[in-house]
């Protein structure tokens, strides 16, 4: 059994993270209502947008954890910290907070409501604790390393419902709204899922799987193109795994975190039932080979 750093109690930590997360929700919702004001949006060199909400939540969460746990030996990795070269890969601790203050920035700007905050505590480069906050749904998803659950702001719990489907043709796919490509579209067409829904944010997609609204999510990154990073997958994986699901690459190999570029390239598959996950990966791989769609990553 994994033990938290000395002086950290799991129940107290969950309580603190609950407090910090709803504070972050207030920040996100404040800027969400003002997102049409150009002064709140910036663009990086690669034309990726970043909002003032990203920066404020990033600063707030790290500040609050450091204030509450000043003596604990853990490190921080965040999307905005990497972009601004404020955080680099560290080997000093087994424990690493992995933060995406605003997953689904484009949806945030577009006003779809499909945005989330991700926060995971990784132990030896694997997600242990996880939080996915979805402000527009009033949902705070937790994993404490053993189980997953969803809370409303008033403390009431929301039920989850994990898929029991075994065949890919029986599955409902949740697909990206703003991050797709022709290769992925072709694969989806050949698989012939029962139904496809689209939304932004990997956290929102994984939450839809745990709710039972969808069954599978596929991320496909082309060589030389951008791909999801640690902060996109760490918290959603922690939640999905302890809810009974699984996230792996196409060959059913677990994701590897804290690599040199923090990237998760190729084909990543998330499903709602770990008992059938390997079979579903194999079915998709067979379809790729049957139709000679593209080289297996």
URCOR-V286301 format. One record per residue. N is the residue number from 0. RES is the residue in one small letter. D_LAST is the distance of its C-alpha to the last C-alpha in Angstrom with 1 decimal. Layout:
# URCOR-V286301
n res d_last
N RES D_LAST
N RES D_LAST
This chain:
# URCOR-V286301
n res d_last
0 x 33.9
1 x 32.7
2 x 35.7
3 x 35.8
4 x 37.3
5 x 41.0
6 x 43.1
7 x 40.4
8 x 41.3
9 x 38.5
10 x 40.9
11 x 42.2
12 x 38.8
13 x 37.7
14 x 41.0
15 x 40.5
16 x 36.9
17 x 38.4
18 x 41.0
19 x 38.8
20 x 36.3
21 x 39.1
22 x 40.4
23 x 37.1
24 x 37.3
25 x 40.6
26 x 39.3
27 x 36.3
28 x 38.7
29 x 41.2
30 x 38.9
31 x 37.3
32 x 40.8
33 x 41.3
34 x 38.0
35 x 39.7
36 x 41.4
37 x 39.7
38 x 40.7
39 x 38.3
40 x 35.1
41 x 33.8
42 x 30.9
43 x 28.9
44 x 28.2
45 x 24.9
46 x 27.0
47 x 25.6
48 x 28.6
49 x 30.1
50 x 33.2
51 x 36.1
52 x 35.1
53 x 31.9
54 x 34.1
55 x 36.9
56 x 34.9
57 x 33.0
58 x 36.3
59 x 38.0
60 x 35.6
61 x 35.5
62 x 39.2
63 x 40.1
64 x 38.1
65 x 39.7
66 x 43.1
67 x 42.9
68 x 41.4
69 x 42.6
70 x 42.7
71 x 39.3
72 x 36.9
73 x 33.6
74 x 31.6
75 x 30.0
76 x 26.8
77 x 26.8
78 x 25.1
79 x 28.4
80 x 29.3
81 x 26.2
82 x 26.9
83 x 30.5
84 x 29.8
85 x 32.0
86 x 29.6
87 x 27.6
88 x 25.6
89 x 28.2
90 x 28.7
91 x 32.2
92 x 31.7
93 x 29.8
94 x 30.1
95 x 28.3
96 x 28.8
97 x 25.8
98 x 27.2
99 x 26.1
100 x 29.6
101 x 28.5
102 x 25.2
103 x 25.3
104 x 27.5
105 x 27.2
106 x 28.4
107 x 31.1
108 x 32.3
109 x 32.2
110 x 34.2
111 x 32.1
112 x 32.6
113 x 28.9
114 x 28.7
115 x 28.6
116 x 29.1
117 x 26.8
118 x 28.2
119 x 26.8
120 x 28.4
121 x 25.8
122 x 27.2
123 x 25.6
124 x 22.4
125 x 22.1
126 x 23.5
127 x 27.0
128 x 29.1
129 x 27.8
130 x 29.5
131 x 28.5
132 x 31.5
133 x 31.8
134 x 35.1
135 x 35.6
136 x 35.3
137 x 37.4
138 x 34.8
139 x 34.0
140 x 31.3
141 x 31.7
142 x 30.1
143 x 32.4
144 x 30.1
145 x 31.6
146 x 31.8
147 x 30.9
148 x 33.4
149 x 34.3
150 x 37.5
151 x 39.5
152 x 41.5
153 x 44.6
154 x 43.1
155 x 42.6
156 x 39.6
157 x 37.2
158 x 36.0
159 x 32.4
160 x 31.2
161 x 28.1
162 x 26.6
163 x 27.5
164 x 25.6
165 x 23.5
166 x 22.3
167 x 19.8
168 x 22.5
169 x 24.9
170 x 22.9
171 x 23.6
172 x 20.7
173 x 21.3
174 x 19.4
175 x 19.7
176 x 22.8
177 x 22.1
178 x 18.4
179 x 16.8
180 x 15.5
181 x 16.0
182 x 12.5
183 x 12.9
184 x 16.5
185 x 15.7
186 x 13.5
187 x 16.4
188 x 18.9
189 x 17.7
190 x 17.5
191 x 21.1
192 x 21.6
193 x 25.2
194 x 25.4
195 x 23.5
196 x 25.0
197 x 24.0
198 x 24.8
199 x 24.1
200 x 23.3
201 x 20.7
202 x 23.8
203 x 25.6
204 x 22.8
205 x 22.6
206 x 26.4
207 x 26.5
208 x 24.5
209 x 27.0
210 x 29.9
211 x 28.9
212 x 28.6
213 x 24.9
214 x 22.6
215 x 19.0
216 x 17.0
217 x 13.5
218 x 12.1
219 x 9.5
220 x 9.4
221 x 9.0
222 x 8.9
223 x 12.5
224 x 13.5
225 x 14.8
226 x 13.1
227 x 15.0
228 x 16.9
229 x 18.6
230 x 21.6
231 x 19.8
232 x 18.5
233 x 21.1
234 x 24.1
235 x 22.5
236 x 20.7
237 x 24.1
238 x 25.8
239 x 23.5
240 x 23.3
241 x 27.1
242 x 27.6
243 x 26.0
244 x 22.4
245 x 19.1
246 x 16.0
247 x 12.9
248 x 9.1
249 x 8.0
250 x 9.2
251 x 12.3
252 x 12.3
253 x 14.6
254 x 13.9
255 x 15.2
256 x 17.9
257 x 20.0
258 x 17.6
259 x 19.0
260 x 17.6
261 x 17.4
262 x 14.0
263 x 11.4
264 x 8.3
265 x 5.3
266 x 6.8
267 x 10.1
268 x 12.7
269 x 16.4
270 x 19.0
271 x 22.7
272 x 23.2
273 x 21.7
274 x 23.5
275 x 21.4
276 x 18.1
277 x 16.5
278 x 17.9
279 x 16.6
280 x 13.0
281 x 13.7
282 x 15.4
283 x 12.7
284 x 10.3
285 x 13.4
286 x 14.1
287 x 10.8
288 x 11.8
289 x 15.4
290 x 15.4
291 x 12.9
292 x 11.6
293 x 8.7
294 x 6.2
295 x 3.8
296 x 0.0
